[in-house]
């Protein structure tokens, strides 16, 4: 019988700009989360509700992070969750810099001061097979209406630059392009509006989740796409539905900086976990 069946499962509810997470610290006791279990916890009426679930596991460096989407699928990267967990680990250890690993690779985090946390999300993936796309194409402007830009940040992204981000019916728009045939692993979808010098208003549809108030990896992908197209410099402010992130595409990777929040800690009951099968 697993620990969860005996005692329940302790978790933390966190968010970065309203992009919310269930975080399980599995460094001392391994935790297995099936797709059905993730879906059950993600339900905002019958469960807890989250955009992503994150596991903190032992590994090379300070910790290894594993991410699952609300539909139970996995993701190699989740920028806002990484920042939230980095803040938690820095508070726990009194460190100001951390070395984390994910399926995306090695990530470095640091205390940026004033309650802000920075994470280096690594170099963007700009080649068609890295993202991946279904066929060899110029990733700067895809042959899709609106000529979006494709970018990989450990997960695939499709960024549309539009005149008015608020005018896009995101629920319909995002669902349509998440499943576009050019993206065999589906894609995150962003609608981005240049609102000033090095400032972008962005809304996001996350694959396996839907509309979210913010997305760290989407913000990084949008900043990279805007710089590649000559719309901004490499250091930009991204204004999302849930707040603001600052992205800086440097030689050593794409750095993302913003606030985090640990909302509460609680325990899922054995009865609830058993109901998920």
C-alpha positions in Angstrom: 0.0 0.0 0.0 1.4 3.4 -0.9 1.9 6.3 1.4 -0.9 8.2 -0.3 -3.3 5.4 0.4 -2.3 5.3 4.1 -2.0 9.0 5.0 -3.2 11.0 2.0 -1.0 13.3 -0.1 0.4 16.6 1.1 0.7 19.3 -1.5 1.2 23.1 -1.9 -1.0 25.4 -3.9 1.1 28.0 -5.7 0.7 30.5 -8.5 2.8 32.8 -10.7 0.5 35.6 -11.9 -2.6 33.4 -11.5 -1.0 30.5 -13.5 -1.7 28.0 -10.7 -0.1 24.8 -9.6 -0.4 21.9 -7.3 3.2 21.1 -6.1 4.1 17.9 -4.4 7.4 17.6 -2.6 8.5 14.0 -3.4 12.2 14.3 -2.4 11.9 12.0 0.6 8.9 9.8 -0.4 8.5 8.9 -4.1 5.0 9.8 -5.5 3.6 8.3 -8.7 0.9 10.4 -10.4 -1.1 8.7 -13.2 -2.9 10.7 -15.9 -6.2 9.9 -14.2 -5.0 11.0 -10.9 -3.7 14.3 -12.4 -7.0 14.9 -14.1 -8.9 14.3 -10.9 -6.8 16.7 -8.8 -7.0 19.2 -11.6 -10.8 19.4 -11.6 -11.8 22.8 -10.2 -15.1 21.4 -8.7 -14.4 17.8 -7.7 -10.7 18.3 -7.0 -8.3 21.1 -6.2 -7.8 22.7 -9.6 -4.5 23.6 -11.3 -3.0 24.5 -14.7 0.0 22.2 -14.0 1.0 19.7 -11.3 4.6 19.7 -10.4 6.7 17.1 -8.5 9.9 18.0 -6.7 12.1 15.0 -6.9 15.7 14.3 -5.8 18.3 14.6 -8.6 21.4 16.3 -9.9 21.8 19.7 -8.3 19.2 21.0 -5.9 16.1 19.2 -7.3 14.6 17.6 -10.3 11.2 18.9 -11.5 8.4 16.9 -13.3 5.4 18.6 -14.8 1.9 17.3 -15.8 -0.8 19.3 -17.5 -4.5 19.4 -16.3 -5.4 16.8 -18.9 -2.8 14.4 -17.5 -0.3 14.8 -20.3 3.4 15.7 -19.5 5.4 18.8 -20.2 9.1 19.1 -20.2 9.0 22.8 -19.1 6.8 25.1 -17.0 8.4 28.4 -16.4 6.1 29.9 -13.7 6.0 26.6 -11.7 9.8 26.5 -11.9 10.0 30.0 -10.4 7.5 29.1 -7.7 9.4 26.0 -6.7 12.7 27.9 -6.9 11.4 30.5 -4.4 10.2 27.7 -2.1 13.6 25.9 -2.2 15.5 29.2 -1.7 13.3 30.0 1.3 13.9 26.5 2.7 17.7 26.5 2.2 18.5 30.2 2.4 20.3 29.9 -0.9 20.1 32.7 -3.4 21.0 30.6 -6.5 19.8 27.1 -7.4 20.6 24.4 -10.0 17.5 22.6 -11.1 16.9 19.9 -13.7 13.8 19.1 -15.8 13.2 17.0 -18.9 14.0 20.2 -20.7 17.5 20.1 -19.3 19.4 22.0 -16.6 17.9 25.3 -15.4 19.4 27.9 -13.1 17.3 30.1 -10.7 18.3 33.1 -8.6 16.7 35.5 -6.1 16.2 38.7 -8.1 15.3 40.8 -5.0 12.1 42.7 -4.1 10.2 39.4 -3.9 11.0 38.5 -7.5 12.5 35.2 -8.8 14.5 34.7 -12.0 14.9 31.4 -13.9 17.1 30.8 -16.9 14.8 28.7 -19.2 17.7 27.8 -21.5 18.3 28.5 -25.2 15.3 28.6 -27.4 14.8 25.9 -30.0 14.5 27.6 -33.4 14.9 24.7 -35.8 11.8 22.9 -37.1 12.8 19.4 -35.8 13.6 20.7 -32.4 10.2 22.3 -31.7 9.1 19.9 -33.3 7.1 20.6 -36.5 5.7 18.0 -38.8 7.9 19.1 -41.7 10.9 21.2 -42.5 9.8 24.8 -42.6 11.1 28.3 -41.8 10.0 28.7 -38.2 10.0 32.5 -38.4 6.8 32.7 -40.4 4.7 29.5 -40.7 2.4 28.9 -43.7 -0.7 29.4 -41.4 -3.1 32.3 -41.7 -1.6 35.1 -39.7 2.0 33.9 -40.3 2.8 32.9 -36.7 6.3 32.1 -35.4 7.2 28.7 -34.0 9.5 28.4 -31.0 10.5 25.6 -28.7 11.2 26.2 -25.0 11.2 22.6 -24.0 7.6 22.6 -25.2 6.2 23.9 -28.6 4.8 27.4 -29.1 2.9 29.2 -31.9 2.9 33.0 -31.6 0.6 35.2 -33.5 1.3 38.9 -33.7 -1.9 40.8 -33.8 -3.2 44.4 -33.8 -5.5 43.9 -30.8 -4.9 40.9 -28.5 -8.1 41.6 -26.6 -10.2 41.2 -29.8 -9.1 37.6 -30.4 -11.8 35.0 -29.3 -9.1 33.0 -27.5 -11.1 30.0 -26.5 -12.0 29.2 -30.1 -8.7 30.4 -31.6 -6.4 28.6 -29.1 -8.3 25.3 -29.4 -8.1 25.4 -33.2 -4.3 26.0 -33.4 -3.3 23.7 -30.5 -4.1 20.8 -32.7 -2.8 22.2 -36.0 -1.3 19.4 -38.2 2.1 21.2 -38.3 2.5 20.5 -34.5 2.5 16.7 -34.0 2.8 17.2 -30.2 0.2 19.9 -30.1 1.3 23.5 -29.2 0.8 26.4 -26.8 -0.8 29.3 -28.6 -0.1 33.0 -27.9 -1.7 36.1 -29.3 0.7 39.0 -28.9 0.3 42.8 -29.4 3.3 45.2 -29.5 2.1 48.0 -27.1 5.3 50.1 -26.8 9.0 50.0 -27.0 10.0 46.5 -25.8 6.6 45.9 -24.3 4.1 43.2 -25.3 0.5 42.5 -24.3 0.1 38.7 -24.6 -2.7 36.2 -24.0 -2.2 32.5 -23.9 -3.8 29.2 -24.6 -1.8 26.3 -23.1 -1.9 22.8 -24.6 -3.6 20.3 -22.4 -5.0 23.1 -20.2 -6.8 25.9 -22.1 -6.8 29.6 -21.4 -4.5 30.5 -18.5 -3.8 33.9 -16.8 -0.1 33.6 -17.5 2.5 31.3 -18.9 6.3 31.5 -18.3 7.4 29.4 -21.3 4.9 31.2 -23.5 6.3 34.5 -22.4 9.8 33.4 -23.2 8.7 32.1 -26.6 6.8 35.3 -27.4 9.8 37.5 -26.5 12.1 35.3 -28.7 9.7 35.5 -31.6 9.3 39.3 -31.3 13.1 39.8 -31.2 13.6 37.5 -34.2 11.1 39.4 -36.2 12.6 42.7 -35.3 9.5 43.9 -33.4 11.4 44.4 -30.1 14.8 44.1 -28.6 15.8 41.0 -26.7 14.8 42.4 -23.3 11.0 43.0 -23.0 8.1 43.4 -20.6 5.2 40.9 -21.1 1.8 42.0 -19.8 -0.4 39.0 -19.2 -4.0 38.6 -17.9 -2.5 37.8 -14.4 0.3 40.4 -14.3 3.7 41.1 -15.7 6.9 39.1 -16.5 10.2 40.4 -17.6 12.1 38.4 -20.2 15.7 38.8 -21.2 17.1 36.7 -24.1 20.8 36.6 -23.3 23.7 34.6 -24.8 23.3 32.0 -22.0 19.6 31.5 -22.4 16.2 33.2 -21.9 15.9 34.6 -18.4 12.4 35.1 -17.0 11.7 37.2 -13.9 8.5 37.8 -11.9 6.6 37.3 -8.6 5.4 34.0 -7.1 2.9 33.1 -4.4 2.6 30.1 -2.0 -1.1 30.2 -1.3 -1.6 27.3 1.1 -0.5 23.8 2.0 -3.0 20.9 2.5 -3.5 17.2 2.3 -5.5 15.2 -0.2 -7.5 12.5 1.7 -7.0 8.8 1.1 -10.7 8.6 0.3 -10.4 11.2 -2.5 -7.2 9.6 -3.9 -8.9 6.2 -3.9 -11.8 7.6 -5.9 -9.4 8.5 -8.7 -8.6 4.9 -9.4 
